[in-house]
Amino acid sequence: MSFEPRCLSTGIGSLPHPVPEDAVSVILNNVKGAPFWPQLPALGLNEQMEIQYNEGLPRVMIDRVKERMYIDTTGDYSMDLATFYENYLAENFDSFAITPEFSKGIYAMEKALDARGAKLPLVKVQTTGPISFGLTIVDETKRAIYYNAEFIDVVVKALAMKCRWQIRKFSKFADRVICFIDEPILSAFGSSTYVSVTRDDVVAKIGEVVEAVHAEGGLAGVHCCGNTEWSILIDAGVDLVNFDAFDYGETIALYPEAVKSHIQAGKALAWGIVPTNSAKIRTQTADTLVAKFNGLVDNLAAKTGLDRGVILRQAVITPSCGTGSLPIADAELVFKLLGEVSATLQQGA
């Protein structure tokens, strides 16, 4: 899908605000490119990035005493899986809805956008990715559900339906909906901890979710807030590769051929140039971040042979990660600088 964002801004997942309307106000006042609904971890367990997407998954157990979620694979679960696949194949989107119990941010943003009336060019939604979900959520023996062939297929398909449900919900507010697939665990890909996780499997599982986004006419992005093998995401067919450009900006240029093909196909890089670390954000200004970004773009242009202007036209500007763990003042500074950096860069794009 061809996409020329020209340094527009969007955000990554979480904000620290306990009042949903406050978080939505910060977003709408600062994110002029593609506003997004906020995940709100300050509201408790239900807003954590895996638990938030549990509805519609069979055999889910939430232990509120130990504050964890797991999938119970004991006994005969054939009827549970049969019901799941019936809903999936029938495209019963209501069975995969994210209810207000598990996301106050979705409904606060929906209400705010509805009140605005005018349709926006872009809105962003997000879902935890299948690799991060599968390697984080365990069964009753504390074995990652990723290694259970039956249940990881269920996880992938459930998350794909979550994407489609969100796109359908927000498409009335925008010409196009961007859906980010959040895969923070990919920063550990290739490590001894996940030696049995193959590249082909990662590409296939993310690719299935990307195909679901495309089935609804959405733009698919993948966010990873550390260093990883960026060509994996490109091979999975994503439209936007979102990376922490502040701390790992040089790493995208380590894959010049893949990135060049990605950009030439009319796809985008989402540069997480605004840091989401309190110590770092307090020392930055819009000017310092713009200068850092321009240096990284020059480096990528040199490594790929791409015209600098093309890279800028195919760029989205984001925070490096979510801000849910920051003090509220620091999170709001992140979004203030995000808006300023995006506005400055758009003048030159």
Secondary structure as GFF3:
##gff-version 3
##sequence-region A 1 349
A	DSSP	beta_strand	8	9	.	.	.	ID=ss1
A	DSSP	alpha_helix	20	30	.	.	.	ID=ss2
A	DSSP	three_ten_helix	41	43	.	.	.	ID=ss3
A	DSSP	three_ten_helix	45	47	.	.	.	ID=ss4
A	DSSP	three_ten_helix	51	53	.	.	.	ID=ss5
A	DSSP	beta_strand	60	63	.	.	.	ID=ss6
A	DSSP	beta_strand	68	71	.	.	.	ID=ss7
A	DSSP	alpha_helix	78	89	.	.	.	ID=ss8
A	DSSP	three_ten_helix	93	96	.	.	.	ID=ss9
A	DSSP	alpha_helix	104	116	.	.	.	ID=ss10
A	DSSP	beta_strand	120	128	.	.	.	ID=ss11
A	DSSP	alpha_helix	130	136	.	.	.	ID=ss12
A	DSSP	beta_strand	138	139	.	.	.	ID=ss13
A	DSSP	three_ten_helix	145	147	.	.	.	ID=ss14
A	DSSP	alpha_helix	149	170	.	.	.	ID=ss15
A	DSSP	three_ten_helix	171	173	.	.	.	ID=ss16
A	DSSP	beta_strand	174	182	.	.	.	ID=ss17
A	DSSP	three_ten_helix	184	188	.	.	.	ID=ss18
A	DSSP	three_ten_helix	192	194	.	.	.	ID=ss19
A	DSSP	alpha_helix	199	215	.	.	.	ID=ss20
A	DSSP	beta_strand	219	224	.	.	.	ID=ss21
A	DSSP	alpha_helix	231	235	.	.	.	ID=ss22
A	DSSP	beta_strand	240	243	.	.	.	ID=ss23
A	DSSP	alpha_helix	245	248	.	.	.	ID=ss24
A	DSSP	three_ten_helix	249	254	.	.	.	ID=ss25
A	DSSP	alpha_helix	256	264	.	.	.	ID=ss26
A	DSSP	beta_strand	268	274	.	.	.	ID=ss27
A	DSSP	alpha_helix	278	281	.	.	.	ID=ss28
A	DSSP	alpha_helix	286	304	.	.	.	ID=ss29
A	DSSP	alpha_helix	308	313	.	.	.	ID=ss30
A	DSSP	beta_strand	315	319	.	.	.	ID=ss31
A	DSSP	alpha_helix	328	348	.	.	.	ID=ss32
###
